[in-house]
Structures are given as structure tokens and as C-alpha cells.
Amino acid sequence: MRIGQGILESDQMLWNDASTKAIVQHLLLGLNFKVEFGNSMIKMSNIGVKIGNTGEIRQDFRTKDKL
């Protein structure tokens, strides 16, 4: 990622964004990545899945879309 060759485009975008770069740099150290990734997967498994037309497709992932 440091030379602009992240595997996933989203990873490279996180590296390039000043608001998330420090987090990516921390995870690049590798000491806590597996633990942090595991914790994230547990959190995501607890998200209630919305079905049908109860959910939303976000245009900007930082905020909820205006309905």
C-alpha cells in the first residue's frame, strides 16, 4: 500500500485517506491484526440484517442517506 499497490482498492483508499491512515499504519505492524479482524467479524455478525425494502443502499458510507 505504501507504493500504491494495495490488493483491494478499498484498502488503498483507506491508506490514502488522512482520517484512516493512522489506523492502517497501526494494523500494518501485524501484531494485533488477527485479533482486531476477529473482533470486527464478531461485531459484524451481530448486525441485524434487513430484508426486503426495510434496508437502504448508501451512496455515502459515512452518513445515512436522506430519504
N, C-alpha and C positions, 0 to 999 in steps of 0.2 A: 504494500500500500504506500510505503514511503516514496516509491518511484512511480506511482500512478498505475500500478498493476494489481489492484485488488481482485480476488477471484470473483466476487459478486459485485455488481455495480452498486448495490446498497452499502456494502462495506466501504467501498471507495468514497461514496458520498458522505458517510459518517466520518471518515478520516479528513475529508476536505472541509467539513463544516466546523467552524471555530467553536460552536456551542457543544459539540460532541467529541472533538478531537482528544481532549484530555482523558475521557473515558476509554476511548480506543487505545490510546497510548498505555494506559494502565493495564488493559487486558492483553496487550501485546507482550507484556512481561511473562505471561503464561502461567504465573504462579497460582492465580485464582480463577482462570478462565473456565475450567471444567466445573468448578463449584458454582460460579456465577451463572454459567449456562444452565446447569441443572436446576438451580433455583428459579431461573426465568421460565424454564419449561413447566415447573410445578405451578408457578403463578398463572401461566397461560392456560393450563389445564383446568383452572378454577374459574375461568372467564365463562360466563353464561353465553351459549351460542344462541343467536337469534335466527329464527327461521321465517320463511315466507317474506312478507313485506314489513316485518317488525324491525328489521335492521336498517342500516344505511351504508352506502358506499361513499367513503370520504374522498373529497377532492384534495383536501389539505389535511394531512395526518396529525398535525399539531393541534387542530381545533375541530370541534364538531361543525358539520355543515349547517348552514341556515336552511330551515325548512320553509 
